[in-house]
Structure formats: C-alpha cells, structure tokens
Amino acid sequence: MESKLKEEIIGRLRVELEHLKMQNNDLEFDRVFSLLQQLEPKETERAPSYGSEVLDPSYGFEQFNQLLKTVLDSIPEAVFWKDANFKFKYGNKKFLQVIGYNSLVDIKGKTDYDLNWPQKQCDHFRADDVHIIKSKKPKTGILEQLTKADGSTIWLRTNKAPIISIGGEVEGIIGFIQDVTESRATKQALKHSEARLKSYFNNATDGIVVLNDNFDICEANEATERITGMQNSQLLNSTLFDLLSMDEYMQGFEAACRTMDVDPVSWEGSVVAPDGHLKFVKLDVIKIEIDHYICFIKDISELKMAVKKAEESNRLKTAFLQNISHEIRTPLNAIIGFSNVLMRGMYDSEEDANHYKQIIHSNSNYLLGLINSVIDLSKIESGQTNLNPQPVKVVPFIANEVLPLIESERIRLKRDEVKILFDTDGVDTNVEMIVDNQRLKQIIINLMQNSLKFTEKGSVKLRIEVILKTMRFTVIDTGIGIPKEQVNRVFHRFYKVQDSSKISQGSGLGLAIVKKLLRVMKGFVEVDSELGKGTVFTVELPMGN
C-alpha cells in the first residue's frame, strides 16, 4: 500500500513539475528533478503485481519521506493530500504559506471545515473532493477563491487527482495549487486597460487606423468611417493610400511612409468619399512595431474653411480700406481745395465764390453720408442693429415720410424729365404692418435714390402689394439698366455699375446696406434688369401679427 502511494505521488509530481517548468523555465527545477530522480522506481523481478517497475529497495520508508519532503518543499507549487475522509495528511511549505498557517501540525488530521474557512468555500472544496473520489478521475484547472483566517482573499488554480490503491479503492486526494491572485489581478488590469483603449479607439473624434507592413488597413475606428464616408468592411479591403486623393505630393508621402524609421510622417491632403464629398485631412503615421503602423486621421475641413474665410476676410478688409480711402479722399480733396481757393480770394466774382461754397457743401454732405453708411453697415454686419418694430400704416407712411424726400432728391439731381410715381395697387390706406419704420424708410429711399441716379428720362415708380402675409415693395425705373454680367454684383460693398457715359455716382454702399438690413428683418431683395431699358428691385417683408 505504501509503495502504491509513493508511485502515485511521484507520478503526479513529475506531471505537475513538467507543466510548471514549461511555464516558468526556471533553472531551479533542474535541482528538483535531480532529487525526484532518486525516488524513481527501478526494474526488478520482485512484486510483479505492481508492474515492471517498483521502488528502489535501497530506500526505506523514512528515507523516502525525508527525500520526498525535500522535493516538495523545493518546488514553487503548493502541494497537499488528504485521506479518503477528507482530512489533511500533508502540505508542503508553499501550501502552508498560501493558506496562512505556520506548521503542518496546524492542519494535519483536520478537514476544510476545521480551518476557519467560510462555509460556502468549504462546501465547494468538499463537492470537488467527493466528485473526484466517486469518479476516480482528476479535476484540473479549478479557479477558486479562498478567504484565509486573517480575512484576506486569494485566488487559486487547483489540480486534484485521486490516490488509488492496488485494489482500486481511493485512499485519498493529492492536490497541486498555484496562487494566481497577482497574475489574475494583472490580467484583469490588462483586460480593463484593453477595454479602455478599445473605448478610446472607438470613441475618438479623430480617425485611427492600424496598418500592416504593406499599409493595408487591419483595423479602423468609427471616426475613420465618418471622415472617409466608407463602411468598415470597405476600409478593411483598402490600403491607407487608397483613401487619399491623388496629387503631386501624395506619392512623396507614400514613399516617406514606406521608408519610415523612427520619426513619424505627417501629410495634409484630401479624401474623397464614395459619394464624391471631399474632406481635408491631416495624417500622422507612426511605426509601432517592425511590421505594424498606426495612423491618426484628423478632419481639418473646418479649419481649412476657417483659414480660407480668414484669408477672404483679410482680403475684403484690405479691399474695403482701399475703397473707403478712395471714397473719402475724393470729397476731401474737393473740400480742402476749394476752401483754399476761398481763403486766398482766388476767385473772379461772387458768383464763382458761391459755386465753390456749393461744391464744398455738397462734398461735405457726401462725406457725412459715406461715414454714416460705413457705420451703419458695420453695425449690421457685427449684429449690433437694434430693430424697433411697431404698427405702421404703409400707404400714408410712404406718402408722407418717403416720397417728399425722393422728390427733393429728384430736384437736387436735376432730373426734370423724370416722374416719381406711387402705385398702391388697391392696397387700403389703413393696411398696417409691424416693422421698424425708420429701417423701412431707409430701404425704400436707398432703392429709389439708386434708381434716380441712373434714370434721366421716364419715371421711377414705387409699387406696393399685399401677398398673403407679405408686403411687397417694387421699385421700377426706366434708366440705363445693368449689364447682365454685373447684375449679381450690385449688392456688393463699394460696387458701382459702370456707365461709360458718366462718372459712377454714390458710395456703392446703399444696396449692400439694403440687402443686409433685409436679412436682419427676415425679408429679401431681388433685382432684374435689362440694359438700356431699366431696372426692377423687388423687396418682400413679413407683415407681422
């Protein structure tokens, strides 16, 4: 019986030690195997019932126990065995250390239930032991918790096997335990870290793709799908360079990537989605392994647009300053020049002096109007326009507040052959709209003044109509008209219709102010013109509640 027990122990030890050596590759195992070899059975003709191998007869039982104890205390794995009544018979140093006991005396002859372990855990251990004894088969890879007497909890990976007598009866259980608390915690931390990285990968606002050594896309996050407009399956069948728009620099970028060493390679270009939509991107490619790369794809379309807008704004600012300096310089030259003439008495008659004074007065008014227009436009564009909507009876308001000013302008411009007409188109004099009356007045005056400047014969007519909940104002003139190629530019700042017969009049801001004001007032303006026949401006504004 003792010989059979020794054989079982040696056999199980060899299996477990071989497994441990494969895992740890520790030179310490060579010493343990050397000790274990001394316990191996040798061929003899005695005891044929045990097979062809029996224990070396030179060893007595006490010697065997001592050498076995040396072997067991030398291995890094915890070893124990119990008898058929589930009582501990032995545990090596490592086993005692793992379960938190100092001496074999503390556990020998005791069951799991006697060791102050939680009932639930003891029930679990006992269930495994009963199963092994009944089935006479080992159970391996058991992952279980143990709460020690001091309250600390550890994780164990356990292999258990039955010790079977010559007669086939189970005499006990041998167990091999590894404390996997730290390795399990490491694996859990690694798992959580991988989960966090996966979350960062999928939720990153920038595109991220993993590439192999041929720059085939192995993995792509959701942001890459959004930026490129391609589905994940399409991306995984593409190379990085398939995503990019071909240009004179792209081939250089590809060559730089394929010869990359340590330093990352960056490139700015564009990608074209399957639907033809173009996006500007910045790529940073980094070598992370010998045969793998990672590429960060940043959508810089908005940045590009912002830069473009900033450049356009800067260009417009420069053009504005050039225009405004020209518009200011012209009347100022007239004012200063004729002021000097008057101050020095360089005129022949009082009639000449009065003419020069009229020129100064006219240019002063023009300059004041220009400055007011610039300030007005600036306020509108910066969102500082304050509207004061109130009920306005449109027909009498135009008749009393607008038309007299237009008549004065007609006289000032000496348009003796031009008639000012007002067509109410049957609109009742009591019809009201909710509107800022001063802004409405400014819009109509700007449009009619503009028509008067370019109309020398015929008429300038203002027609009003009510269309559903909208008030329509139409200014119709019989002037020179606007060349077809210039129609779309009349609302630009400082733009003046070129008339070869005379110098262009006005500041070129009036129509720009009209369009921007109407946008603030939730209205719009359109223009239709035929060269040599006249121009029609149409304004529509909501009437309000």
ABEGO torsion letter per residue (X at the ends): XAAAAAAAAAAAAAAAAAAAAAAAGBAAAAAAAAAAAAABBBBBABGAAAEABBBBAABBAAAAAAAAAAAAAABABBBBBBBAAGBBABBBAAAAAAAGBABAAAABGBBAAAAGBBAAAAAAAAAAAAAAAAAGBBBBGBBBBBBBAAGBBBBBBBBBBBBBBAAGBBAEBBBBBBBAAAAAAAAAAAAAAAAAAAAAAAABABBBBBBBAAGBBABBBAAAAAAAGBBAAAAAABBAAAABBBBAAAAAAAAAAAABBABBBBBBBBBBBAAGBBBBBBBBBBBABAABBBBBBBBAAAAAAAAAAAAAAAAAAAAAAAAAAAAAAAAAAAAAAAAAAAAAGBBABAAAAAAAAAAAAAAAAAAAAAAAAAAAAAAAAAGABBBBBBBBBAAAAAAAAAAAAAAAAAAAAGBAABBBBBBAGGBBAABBBBBBAAAAAAAAAAAAAAAAAABABEBBBBBBBBBEABBBBBBBBABAEBBAAAAAAAABBGBBBBBAABBBBEAGAAAAAAAAAAAAAGBBBBBBBBBGAEBBBBBBBBAEX
